[in-house]
Amino acid sequence: MELLRGFTFGQYVAVDSPVHRLDPRTKIVAAAVLVVVVFATTSAAGLAWLTAVLAAILAAARIPIGYALRGLRPVFWLAGIAVVFQVLFGESGGHPLFARGPLVITRENLSLGLFYGYRLVLLVASTSLMTFTTSPVEMTDGLERLLRPLRRVGVSAHEFALMMTIALRFIPTLLDEAEKIVKAQTARGAEFSRGGPLRRAKAFVPLLVPLFVGAFRRADALAVAMEARCYRGGDHRTRMKELRFAGRDWVAGALLAAASLVALGPARWWR
């Protein structure tokens, strides 16, 4: 469970920085734009440029790079799986680098696998930046304001935003709960670190039942607490801080647009 202990997705880092002071709507839209740009980028140089952009945002947010990379360790495993699948089951043909029986590794499949795996890492890093710099309350208010036009088609913007925020907030809580269950079962003689990958995967199956029971228990306790405090969401709910775009939000949007255009630029830009 060392990987889960370092998983930081969904956690808020409370520091004072120019990125933290941005309007939450700016950060939510910026994260969505970064995800689209990462998907649309077709060159390794473009991904390298986006990496530099994310590193600059991370530095401006005053978040230690080691902390952010530690949270990406589980994603590295998923990226490795993506690379293996592309190498083993990619298109046939190309320039072989290794061949033994039916196993053929080509340069093209290896390059594509590394490209797709790194793209996956950048996707998670882009969304993690939003959760690092946006508190749950700010995220709820920002999502509600962005989704407000959907009320005309019967979508409750406030309830949807609250649901998304609570889901993100519960990610680190569920990981902590999973770690406690693993320690408790290990003390009772369960083994999670021995055997091959298949045996280890089967060993984690018994964790699902107590983990889901604990999640439902926490959800019920949260619902009772909100009802006890007479929580009522919707249009008539007041806010302590009203959201307003400032000059820094427009500057941040312009810088992100320029960086996105560079990443999506023609291939000749990166020659």
C-alpha positions as CSV (number, residue, x, y, z in Angstrom):
1,M,0.0,0.0,0.0
2,E,3.0,2.3,-0.3
3,L,1.7,3.5,-3.7
4,L,-1.7,4.4,-2.3
5,R,-0.2,6.2,0.7
6,G,1.5,8.6,-1.7
7,F,-1.5,9.2,-3.9
8,T,-2.3,12.9,-3.7
9,F,-5.1,13.2,-6.3
10,G,-8.1,15.1,-4.9
11,Q,-6.1,16.7,-2.0
12,Y,-6.0,20.5,-1.5
13,V,-2.7,22.2,-0.6
14,A,-3.5,25.3,1.4
15,V,-0.8,27.8,0.5
16,D,-0.9,31.4,-0.7
17,S,0.1,31.7,-4.3
18,P,-1.0,33.5,-7.5
19,V,-2.6,30.3,-8.8
20,H,-4.6,29.8,-5.6
21,R,-5.9,33.3,-5.8
22,L,-7.4,32.7,-9.3
23,D,-11.1,32.4,-9.6
24,P,-12.1,28.7,-9.4
25,R,-14.0,28.9,-12.7
26,T,-10.7,30.0,-14.3
27,K,-8.9,26.9,-12.9
28,I,-11.7,24.5,-13.8
29,V,-11.9,25.7,-17.4
30,A,-8.0,25.7,-17.6
31,A,-7.9,22.1,-16.4
32,A,-10.5,21.1,-19.1
33,V,-8.6,23.0,-21.8
34,L,-5.3,21.3,-20.7
35,V,-7.0,17.9,-20.9
36,V,-8.2,18.6,-24.4
37,V,-4.8,19.9,-25.5
38,V,-3.0,16.9,-24.1
39,F,-5.4,14.6,-26.1
40,A,-5.0,16.7,-29.3
41,T,-1.2,16.9,-29.2
42,T,0.3,14.6,-31.7
43,S,4.0,15.2,-31.2
44,A,6.5,14.3,-28.5
45,A,7.8,17.8,-28.6
46,G,4.3,19.2,-27.9
47,L,4.0,17.0,-24.8
48,A,7.5,18.2,-23.7
49,W,6.3,21.7,-24.1
50,L,3.1,21.0,-22.0
51,T,5.4,19.4,-19.4
52,A,7.3,22.6,-19.1
53,V,4.0,24.6,-18.9
54,L,2.7,22.3,-16.1
55,A,6.1,22.6,-14.2
56,A,5.8,26.4,-14.4
57,I,2.3,26.4,-13.1
58,L,3.4,24.1,-10.3
59,A,6.2,26.5,-9.4
60,A,3.8,29.4,-9.4
61,A,1.4,27.5,-7.1
62,R,4.3,26.9,-4.7
63,I,3.7,23.2,-4.6
64,P,6.8,21.0,-4.2
65,I,7.6,19.0,-7.3
66,G,8.4,16.0,-5.2
67,Y,5.0,16.1,-3.6
68,A,3.3,16.2,-7.1
69,L,5.5,13.4,-8.5
70,R,4.9,11.2,-5.4
71,G,1.2,11.4,-6.1
72,L,1.7,10.2,-9.7
73,R,3.4,7.0,-8.7
74,P,0.3,4.8,-9.2
75,V,-0.3,6.5,-12.6
76,F,3.2,5.4,-13.6
77,W,2.1,1.8,-13.2
78,L,-0.9,2.4,-15.5
79,A,1.3,4.1,-18.0
80,G,3.6,1.1,-17.9
81,I,0.6,-1.2,-18.6
82,A,-0.4,1.0,-21.6
83,V,3.2,0.8,-23.0
84,V,3.2,-3.0,-22.6
85,F,-0.2,-3.4,-24.3
86,Q,0.8,-1.1,-27.2
87,V,4.1,-3.0,-27.7
88,L,2.5,-6.5,-27.6
89,F,-0.8,-5.8,-29.4
90,G,0.0,-2.9,-31.6
91,E,0.0,-2.9,-35.4
92,S,2.3,-5.3,-37.1
93,G,5.0,-4.2,-39.4
94,G,7.7,-1.6,-38.9
95,H,11.3,-1.8,-37.8
96,P,11.8,-4.7,-35.4
97,L,14.0,-4.1,-32.3
98,F,13.5,-7.5,-30.8
99,A,12.1,-10.7,-32.2
100,R,11.8,-14.1,-30.5
101,G,9.1,-16.4,-31.8
102,P,5.7,-14.7,-31.9
103,L,7.0,-11.8,-29.8
104,V,8.1,-8.9,-32.0
105,I,8.8,-5.5,-30.6
106,T,9.0,-2.7,-33.2
107,R,10.4,0.7,-33.0
108,E,7.0,2.2,-34.0
109,N,5.0,0.4,-31.4
110,L,7.5,1.2,-28.6
111,S,7.4,4.9,-29.6
112,L,3.6,4.9,-29.6
113,G,3.5,3.1,-26.3
114,L,5.8,5.6,-24.6
115,F,3.8,8.5,-26.1
116,Y,0.4,7.2,-24.9
117,G,1.8,6.3,-21.5
118,Y,3.3,9.8,-21.0
119,R,0.1,11.4,-22.3
120,L,-1.8,9.5,-19.5
121,V,0.6,10.9,-16.9
122,L,0.1,14.4,-18.2
123,L,-3.7,14.0,-18.1
124,V,-3.6,13.1,-14.4
125,A,-1.1,15.9,-13.7
126,S,-3.3,18.5,-15.4
127,T,-6.3,17.6,-13.3
128,S,-4.3,17.2,-10.1
129,L,-3.1,20.8,-10.4
130,M,-6.7,21.9,-10.2
131,T,-7.4,20.0,-7.0
132,F,-4.1,21.1,-5.4
133,T,-5.0,24.8,-5.8
134,T,-8.8,24.8,-5.4
135,S,-10.5,24.1,-2.1
136,P,-13.7,21.9,-2.1
137,V,-15.9,24.9,-1.3
138,E,-14.4,27.0,-4.1
139,M,-14.7,24.0,-6.6
140,T,-18.4,23.6,-5.7
141,D,-19.1,27.3,-6.3
142,G,-17.1,27.3,-9.5
143,L,-18.8,24.3,-10.9
144,E,-22.2,25.5,-10.0
145,R,-21.7,28.9,-11.7
146,L,-20.3,27.2,-14.8
147,L,-23.2,24.7,-15.0
148,R,-25.9,27.3,-14.3
149,P,-27.0,27.5,-17.9
150,L,-28.0,23.8,-17.8
151,R,-30.9,24.6,-15.5
152,R,-32.9,25.5,-18.5
153,V,-32.9,21.8,-19.5
154,G,-33.7,20.5,-16.0
155,V,-30.2,19.9,-14.7
156,S,-29.7,20.9,-11.1
157,A,-26.3,22.6,-11.3
158,H,-25.8,22.9,-7.5
159,E,-26.5,19.2,-6.8
160,F,-24.3,18.1,-9.6
161,A,-21.4,20.4,-8.5
162,L,-21.8,19.2,-4.9
163,M,-21.7,15.6,-6.0
164,M,-18.6,16.0,-8.1
165,T,-16.8,17.9,-5.2
166,I,-17.7,15.3,-2.6
167,A,-16.5,12.5,-4.9
168,L,-13.1,14.3,-5.3
169,R,-12.9,14.9,-1.6
170,F,-13.6,11.3,-0.7
171,I,-10.7,9.9,-2.9
172,P,-7.9,10.4,-0.2
173,T,-10.4,9.4,2.5
174,L,-11.1,6.1,0.8
175,L,-7.4,5.5,0.2
176,D,-6.7,6.0,3.9
177,E,-9.5,3.6,4.7
178,A,-8.1,1.0,2.4
179,E,-4.7,1.3,4.0
180,K,-6.2,0.8,7.5
181,I,-8.1,-2.3,6.2
182,V,-4.9,-3.7,4.7
183,K,-3.0,-3.2,8.0
184,A,-5.8,-4.8,10.0
185,Q,-6.0,-7.9,7.7
186,T,-2.2,-8.2,7.6
187,A,-2.1,-8.3,11.4
188,R,-4.6,-11.2,11.2
189,G,-2.3,-13.2,8.8
190,A,-3.4,-12.0,5.4
191,E,-0.6,-11.7,2.7
192,F,-0.7,-9.0,0.1
193,S,2.9,-8.8,-1.0
194,R,3.8,-12.4,-1.8
195,G,3.3,-14.4,-5.0
196,G,2.9,-13.3,-8.6
197,P,0.8,-10.4,-9.9
198,L,-2.3,-12.6,-10.3
199,R,-2.1,-13.9,-6.7
200,R,-1.6,-10.3,-5.4
201,A,-4.6,-9.1,-7.3
202,K,-6.8,-11.9,-5.9
203,A,-5.6,-11.0,-2.4
204,F,-7.0,-7.5,-2.7
205,V,-10.5,-8.7,-3.6
206,P,-11.6,-9.2,0.0
207,L,-10.8,-5.6,0.6
208,L,-13.7,-4.4,-1.6
209,V,-16.5,-5.5,0.8
210,P,-15.3,-3.6,3.9
211,L,-14.2,-0.7,1.8
212,F,-17.6,-0.3,0.2
213,V,-19.3,-0.8,3.5
214,G,-17.2,2.0,5.0
215,A,-17.9,4.3,2.0
216,F,-21.6,3.8,2.4
217,R,-21.3,4.5,6.2
218,R,-19.4,7.7,5.6
219,A,-21.9,8.8,2.9
220,D,-24.8,8.2,5.3
221,A,-23.1,10.1,8.1
222,L,-22.4,13.0,5.8
223,A,-26.1,13.1,4.7
224,V,-27.3,13.0,8.3
225,A,-24.8,15.8,9.2
226,M,-26.0,18.0,6.3
227,E,-29.7,17.5,7.2
228,A,-29.0,18.2,10.9
229,R,-27.5,21.5,9.9
230,C,-30.5,22.3,7.8
231,Y,-28.5,22.4,4.6
232,R,-30.5,23.5,1.6
233,G,-28.8,24.0,-1.7
234,G,-30.1,25.8,-4.7
235,D,-30.7,29.3,-6.1
236,H,-31.5,30.9,-2.8
237,R,-28.4,29.8,-1.0
238,T,-26.2,32.7,0.0
239,R,-22.4,32.7,-0.2
240,M,-19.8,34.3,2.0
241,K,-17.6,35.1,-1.1
242,E,-19.1,36.0,-4.4
243,L,-17.1,34.9,-7.5
244,R,-15.8,37.7,-9.7
245,F,-13.3,37.6,-12.5
246,A,-10.2,39.8,-11.9
247,G,-7.5,41.0,-14.2
248,R,-5.2,38.1,-13.2
249,D,-7.8,35.6,-14.5
250,W,-7.8,37.2,-17.9
251,V,-4.0,37.2,-17.9
252,A,-3.9,33.5,-16.9
253,G,-6.4,32.7,-19.6
254,A,-4.4,34.5,-22.3
255,L,-1.2,32.8,-21.2
256,L,-2.9,29.3,-21.3
257,A,-4.3,30.0,-24.7
258,A,-0.9,31.0,-26.1
259,A,0.7,27.9,-24.5
260,S,-2.0,25.7,-26.0
261,L,-1.5,27.2,-29.5
262,V,2.2,26.5,-29.3
263,A,1.5,22.8,-28.2
264,L,-1.0,22.3,-31.0
265,G,1.1,24.2,-33.6
266,P,2.1,22.6,-37.0
267,A,4.8,19.9,-36.9
268,R,7.2,22.2,-38.7
269,W,7.4,24.3,-35.5
270,W,9.1,21.5,-33.7
271,R,11.6,20.6,-36.3
